Structure formats: C-alpha cells, structure tokens
Amino acid sequence: MELIMVSKKERVIYITILGIVILFLFFPSPTANIEVRKHILFTGHPILAVTTELKNQGKRGSEGNLFYASDLSSSYIYVKKTRLGWIADKSGSGP
C-alpha cells in the first residue's frame, strides 16, 4: 500500500483554504450582495447564486435592506448589518 506524502507547504495551503471556506460558511459576509448570494446558495440554488441579477430596493425601516432576485420563488431577501458584517434575515415572495 502506497502512502501519499504531503509536504508541509501543501498542508499549510490545504488548512488555509479550509479556513477560508469555514469563514465564508459560518460568519457574516463583508457586503450585503455577498450575503444575498450566500443565502441563495444555501437555499439550494447554486447556479442562481452566481447568475441571478440582484436589485437593491433600499433600506426598509428596522427590517434591514431589501434585495430582489427575479429568478427565485422567494425573490425578496432582507439583510441586516451587524458588527461583524451582513446577515440574511428573512426572505419571501413579496416585500
């Protein structure tokens, strides 16, 4: 049985990439646009997360900023600003 030898440099690269992926998945996003796309990805639409056109509908009182993604059934997505970044709050078919 042949063992695959991984150099120390390759291990550091793998750990760095894993750390970036974990940060992307579990922490708030730096911009509202990225958070909306991440929300679309996590709701089971990986292709739409990249291809759909997003329209910022502006701030809506205490509910946060409203984004419109035309290609989704739940096309309205609210995002809120926190100290760490933006988080998706709620989504639905109408504002």
C-alpha positions as CSV (number, residue, x, y, z in Angstrom):
1,M,0.0,0.0,0.0
2,E,1.4,3.3,-1.1
3,L,1.2,6.3,1.3
4,I,0.7,9.7,-0.2
5,M,3.3,12.1,1.2
6,V,2.1,15.7,1.6
7,S,4.7,18.3,2.1
8,K,4.5,20.9,4.9
9,K,3.8,23.6,2.3
10,E,0.9,21.7,0.8
11,R,-0.6,21.1,4.3
12,V,-0.5,24.8,5.1
13,I,-2.2,25.6,1.8
14,Y,-5.0,23.0,2.5
15,I,-5.5,24.3,6.0
16,T,-5.7,27.9,4.7
17,I,-8.2,27.0,2.1
18,L,-10.3,25.1,4.6
19,G,-10.2,28.1,7.0
20,I,-11.4,30.5,4.3
21,V,-14.3,28.1,3.4
22,I,-15.3,27.8,7.1
23,L,-15.2,31.6,7.4
24,F,-17.4,32.0,4.3
25,L,-19.9,29.5,5.5
26,F,-20.3,30.3,9.2
27,F,-19.6,34.1,9.6
28,P,-21.5,37.2,8.3
29,S,-20.4,38.5,4.9
30,P,-18.5,41.7,4.4
31,T,-21.1,43.0,1.9
32,A,-24.8,42.7,1.6
33,N,-24.5,41.5,-2.0
34,I,-22.3,38.5,-1.0
35,E,-24.7,37.7,1.9
36,V,-27.7,37.6,-0.5
37,R,-25.8,35.3,-2.9
38,K,-24.7,33.1,0.0
39,H,-28.4,32.9,1.1
40,I,-29.4,31.8,-2.4
41,L,-26.7,29.2,-2.4
42,F,-27.8,27.7,0.9
43,T,-31.4,27.6,-0.1
44,G,-30.5,25.1,-2.8
45,H,-29.8,27.2,-5.9
46,P,-26.1,27.1,-6.6
47,I,-26.3,28.2,-10.2
48,L,-28.7,31.1,-9.4
49,A,-26.4,32.2,-6.6
50,V,-23.9,33.1,-9.3
51,T,-26.1,34.1,-12.3
52,T,-29.1,35.9,-10.9
53,E,-29.4,39.7,-11.1
54,L,-29.8,41.3,-7.7
55,K,-31.6,44.7,-7.3
56,N,-31.1,46.6,-4.0
57,Q,-34.5,48.0,-3.1
58,G,-33.0,50.1,-0.3
59,K,-33.4,50.3,3.5
60,R,-36.8,49.2,4.8
61,G,-37.1,50.5,8.4
62,S,-35.9,48.2,11.1
63,E,-36.2,45.1,8.9
64,G,-33.0,45.9,7.0
65,N,-32.1,46.3,3.4
66,L,-34.3,44.6,0.8
67,F,-32.9,42.8,-2.2
68,Y,-34.9,41.5,-5.2
69,A,-33.7,38.4,-7.1
70,S,-36.0,37.9,-10.1
71,D,-35.3,34.2,-10.8
72,L,-36.3,32.8,-7.4
73,S,-39.7,31.9,-6.0
74,S,-38.7,33.6,-2.7
75,S,-37.4,36.6,-4.6
76,Y,-37.3,39.2,-1.8
77,I,-34.5,38.9,0.7
78,Y,-33.8,41.1,3.7
79,V,-30.3,41.5,5.0
80,K,-29.2,43.3,8.2
81,K,-25.9,44.9,9.2
82,T,-24.2,43.6,12.3
83,R,-20.9,44.5,14.0
84,L,-19.3,41.5,12.2
85,G,-20.9,42.0,8.7
86,W,-24.2,41.4,6.9
87,I,-26.6,38.5,7.7
88,A,-29.7,37.3,5.8
89,D,-32.7,37.9,8.0
90,K,-35.7,36.7,6.1
91,S,-37.0,36.0,2.6
92,G,-40.3,35.7,0.9
93,S,-42.3,36.2,-2.3
94,G,-43.3,39.8,-1.5
95,P,-42.0,42.7,0.4
